[in-house]
Amino acid sequence: MNGERRMNRSFCAFVVALFLVVSVVPTQAQECEGASATGKTSDVLTCPEVEYKAGYATRPRFGGPNSPEGQLEEDDRVTKPAFRFPAIDNIFEAWRQWKRRQNEDHGFQLTGHYATLAQSLSSSIGGEDKASSGVVRTTAKWTLVGRDTPNTGSIVFMIDHRHAFRDIAPGALAGQAGYIGLTGTLFTDVGWVIPNLNWQQGLNGGDSGLLIGRYDPNDYMNILGYTNPWTTFSNVAILLEPSVAFPDSGWGVGAGHWFSKQWYAIAGFNDANGKVTDDLNFFDGGPEFFKWAHVGWSPSKDDRYLKNVHVMVWNVDDREDAGIESAEGLAVAANWTFDDRWMPFVRAGWSDGVAPLYNRSATLGLIRKFIRRSDLVGLALNWGRPPDESLRDQTTVEAFWRFQFSQNLAITPSVQLLADPALNPEEDKVWVYSLRARLTF
């Protein structure tokens, strides 16, 4: 009992300290740094002008922050770290110049990172209460058609190596708490995988886009500007809409179109049985599809990450070999950025069927971007009702602080509260303590 009280006090102190610091940081816009000559674009949760290392200044028109295009753009931004190490930065400078030349001469873009996540539970119903793993990711985009026009055609490739340091990875830790969900999204122990291998074609002067090949639909559908498990939250119930029976990476087709400067739509279908570990098998379970359509509004195309309201419908077929019946649902979401720094966001979803984590879900959160540094602070709450009516509703809270230690290294401590874990009726609260590190190159 005393230990639980100490943990409660520690969590409250962490959250209070988090937002006291956030609230007193000055927010004058004139502190922003100017953009480089390589290009200007609206930034996510930061000053309106951004400087780039290798000139990857193009933001995806339809993908999210965790899509290949989104990662290329975000990882290429010049950050404002807490510490500067000129000797280390000079080592990376030759690499950055090489990437810039490849982009300018051949339309080839390349980025990579190494990320680690360590998590610990306050109590466990299994034999493990700690997990840790690492992910090496390489993302590439080679524009082969229309490099000097908006109608570019590109081949996109992404490869990961996901490995555990302990007996289990964070992607499996939720089960040890009796919690339905994931406390460490994408941090698994599956080895080499290829999440993306596709062709992306711009059309109609860049107002339309077509994607054909292997991709993760969660990087395109129902996206808000904070959706990135490498740089923001770790719990899947907060990153994504858990009332959606979201599939894994697989083969499919996606398309998007801007009807005006404010209104757009995205739709697609994917292999309902697709898995990132399927060795690139093509519809191995037969013609069973996950279908989705998303209609959204933003004040402008450049503000889609910053200010966005949208609705999505989805349906997944019966999966005969897996023994899972069809499901369908509706999801709505919105985020709105104030003063270029505060981003409140909200999600809600309703679904039928046993395929999703939840049949009812609601999420409310807030993200704060600093001006003087590239730090990021977030707090969010999710409530969800599992399809099995005999199980109790779950509530999830997560708070994080991403500390930009140096130009290429970010360190993110976080705390999660798993209230009323559905498969652990003996516990009303389980705490998850996390530390994530990410080095980009």
N, C-alpha and C positions, 0 to 999 in steps of 0.2 A: 504493500500500500504506500509506504513512504517513497519507494522507488518510482511508483506511478505518479505520485504527486510531484516529485522532482522533475520527471519528464514533462508533465503538463506545464510546470512553471518554466522549464527551459524552452519549450516550444512557444509559449506566449511571449517570453522575453525576446526570442529570436524574431518573431513577427513584429512586435512593437519596435524593436531596435531597427529593423529593416525599414519600416515606413516613417519612423522619426527621422532617420538619416535622409531618406528620399524626399521628405517634405521640406527639409531645410536647405537642400542643395539649390543654389541660384539657378534661374532658368532664363536669363536674358538671352534673347536670340542673337545679339551682336557678338556673343562669345564663339559663334560657329566659325570654323575654318573654311577658307575658300576651296573651290573645286579646282582640280587640275585641268590642263588643256585636253586631256584625253576624253572628256565628255562630262556632262552634267545630267543628273537624274534625281528624282525624288528618292529619299532614303526612308527605310522603315524605322519609325520611332526615333528619328534623329534630325539633325539639321537638314535643310532642304538641298544642300549641295554636298557632294561626296567626292573624295579623291580616291583614285584607283591605282593599284600597283602595276598591273599589266594591261589595263585598258578594257577589262571585261565589264563595261558599263551598261550592258543591255539587260534589263530586267524582263523575266518571262511575262508574256501577255496573259497566260492562262494558268501556268504552273504555280505552285506554292514555294515557300522558302526552302523546303526539303527536296524539291525537284532538282534534277541535274542542272538546269539553267539557273535556278535560284541559288544553288550552292556555289556555282561558278561566280556569280555576281557578288554574293555576300562575302565569300572568302577572299575576294580580290580587293575589298575595301581597305583603305588605310585606316587602321584603328588608332585610338588615343589611349595608350596603355598607362598603367600606374608607374611602370618603370621602363626605361629605355636602355638597351644594351647595344651600343654602336657596333661592337665587334661581331656580335651575332647577327645583327641586321645587315651588316656588310656581307656576311656569308650568303644570306638569302638574296642579296641584291643581284648577284650574277644570275641566279635562278630566275628571278623576276624579269630581268632584261631578256633572258632567253625566251621566256613565255611570251613576253610582249612581241618579240620578233616573229615568233611562230604565228601569233594571232594576226599581226599586220601583214605578213608575207603570205601566209597559207590559210588563214581562217581557222587555225587550230587552237583550241583552248583546253587547258589542263589544270586541275586542282586536286589536292589530296589532303587528308588529315589522318591523324592517329588520335583516337579518343578512348579514354578508359572511364569506367564507372565502378565504384565500390559502394555496396549497400549493406546495411545491418538492420535486423528486426529487433524490436523490444521483446517479442515473444514469438514462439514458433510451435506449430502443431506437428511439424516433421522433424527430421534429424538435422536440418540446417537453418541457421539464423543469419548467415553471412554469405554474400555473393560478390564476385567481381569479374570483370571481363574487359577486353579491349577490341577495338574495331579499326582496322586499316581500310580506308576507302580512297579509291581513285576515280575521279570523274572527268570525262573528256567529251568535247563537242567539236566536230569537224564540219565546218560549213563548206559544202562542195558546190552549191548552186546559189546564184544570185547574191553574192557577197556584197555588192554595191547597191542592192535594192532591199526594200522591206520584205520581199517574197523569198526569203532565204530557205534553202533546203540543207538539212544537217543530219549527220548520223551521230547519235548520242550513245555513250557507253559508260557504264558504272560497274565497278567490281569491288567487292568487300572480302576481307578475311576477318571473321568474327570468332573469337576464341576466349575461353574462360581461364581465369587464374586459379580458381578454387574448384570445389566439387560441382558447384552449380554456378550459372551465370545469373545476372540480375533479371533477365527475361523469364527465369523460372522461379524467382523468389516469392512471387505472390502466392503460389500454391502452398508454400511453407507457412504462410500467415492465414490460410483459409480464406483468401480474398480472391474474388472473381475479377480478373483483369491482369494488367502488367504494370509493375512498378519501375521497370527499366526498359523502355521501348527500344527495340533494335539491338540491345546488348545481349546477344545469345552466344551459343557455342557450336555453330553450324559449319565453321570452316569457310572455304572459298565459295562465294555465291555471286551471281550476276543479277542485280535488281533491275538494271535498265540496259536494253539493247534495242534501239528503235530509230526510225526515221521521222524527223519533224519538218513539216513544210509550211511556210508562211504563204498566205494567199490574200488577194484583195488588198494589196498595199499594206499588209501586216494586220488588217482588221480580222482576218480569219486564220485559223491554224488547223493542221491535221497531224495526228500522231499515229503511226502504225508500227507495231512490234511489241516488245516486252517492256512493261513499265508497271509502276505501283500506282493504282488509281487513287490511293490515299494522298498522293502528292498533287492531285488536281481537283478532286471533288470536295465540296464543302470546306474549302480552305479559308482560314483567317490568317492575318499577317504575322501571328506569333508561332505558327505550327512548325516547329523544328525541334526534334528530340536531341539534337546535338548542342543547341544553344539556349533553349528555354526550359520548359517543363520536361519531366521524365515519365510521368504517369499517363498511360494511353487514354484514360477516361477524361483527361483534361486536354491532351493534345488533339484528340479526334472526337468524333461523336459516337459514343459507345452503343447507341441504339441502332447503329448501322452494322449490318453483317459484313464489315469490311474485309475484302479479300487481300491476299498477299500479292506480291509481284507475279505477273503472268502475262500471257499473250493477249493482245486486244487492240482495239481501235478507239481513239478519242478525237474529238473535234470541238472547236470553239469559234465563236463569232461575236464581234462587237457590233450591235445594231445601231448604236449611236455613240456619242462620247461618254455616256453614262451606263447604258444598258448592255449586258452581255449574257451569253449562254454557253454552257459547256455540257457535253454529253459523251457517253462512251459505253462500251461493253467489253468485258474481260472474261477470261477463263475462270469460272466459279471455283474450280479446283486448283487454281494456280498456287504455287508455293515457291518461295525464293530458293528452296532446296531441291527443286524438281529436275535439276540437270538440263534445263531448257526444253523439257518435254512439251510438245505442242498439243494441248487439249487432250491430255492423257485419259481423262475421265469421260471423254465424249463431248458432244455439243451441249454443255451445261454452262449457262452464262450468268454473270453478274451485270445488270444494266443500271445505268444511273443518268440523271439529267439535273442540271443545276442552273438556275437563273438568278442573276445578281445585278445590283445597282451600286455604282460608286460615283462620286462627283466628277471624276476624270479617270482616264486609263492609268495615269501615273499614280493615282491615289488608291488603287485597288487593294494594296496591302494595308494602307493607313485607315481607309474609311470604306466600309463594305457592308452591305446587307444582302442576304441571299436566301433562297429556299431550294431544297433538293428533294427529289423523289428517287427511290431505288427499288429494285426487285432482284431476287436471286432465285434461280431455278432449283427444283429438287435435285439433290446430289445422291444418285442411286448407290454408288459404291461406298460413299461416306455414311449413308443412312441418315441424311439430314434433309428435312422437308423444306419446301420453298418458304421464303419470307419476303416481306416488303415493308416499306416505311416512308416516313416524311421527316425531314430535318430542316430547321431554320437556324440561322446564325448571323451575328453582326458584331463588328468592332468599329470603334470611332476614336480617332486620335485627336487630342486637344493639345494645343501649344507645342506641337511636334514632339511631345514627350510622354504624355499620359495616354495609355490605350486601355480603356475598359472594353470587355468583350462578354458576350453571352451566347449560349447555345441551348437548343432544346431538340428533342427527338422523340418520335412515337413509332413503334413498329409492332408487327405481328410475326409470330414464329419463334422457334427456339435457336435459330442461328446466331442472333446478336448476343452480346454480353448482357444488354438490358433491353426491355421493351419500352421503358419510359426513362428519360434522362434529362437533366438540366444542369448547366454549367454557368458559373458567373466568376469573372476574374478581372484582374488589373495588372498591367505591365507598365513599368516606368523606365525610361531611358535617360541616362545622365548626359549632360552637355560637355563637361570638361574631360570626361573619360568615356570609353566605350563599354562601361558597365551596364548591366541590365538587371532589374529586380522584378519579380513576379509573385503574385499570390492568387490562388484560384480554389474554387470549391465545386465539387460535382456531387449530385445525388442521382442514384440509379436504382431501378427496380428490375431484378432478374426475371427471365421468362418463367422460371419455376416458382409458382405462387407459394410453395412451402418454405421458400428461403426469404430471409428478411432483406429489406432495402439496405443498400450500402451508401455511405457518404465518404467522400475523399477530399482531403485538403492538402494542397502542396504549396510551399513557399521556397523560392530559390533566390540566390544572388550570384549572377555571373560576373566574376571579377576578371577584367582584362589585365592580366599580369604583365604581359609584354606584347609586342606587335603581333606575334603569331601564337601566343599561348593564353588560353582562358581557363580559369579554375572556378568551378561552380559548386558550392555547398548547398544542400537543400534538405528539407524536412517534409515528410508526408505523414498525415494522420489517416489511417484506415479505420473508420468508425463502423461498427457492426459488420465485420467481415462475414459474408453470407455463409461460408462453409466452416466457420469457427464460432459456434454459438456460445462457447465458454468465455470468449473475449469480446468486450465492447469496444476496445481501442487497441490498435497495434500501430506502433510508430516505425517509420522507415527513415533512417539517417543515411544520407548519400553524399558522395564527393565525386565530382566529375572533372576530368581534365581533358583539354582538346588542343592539339598542336596542329596548325594548318601549314601547308607547304605548297 
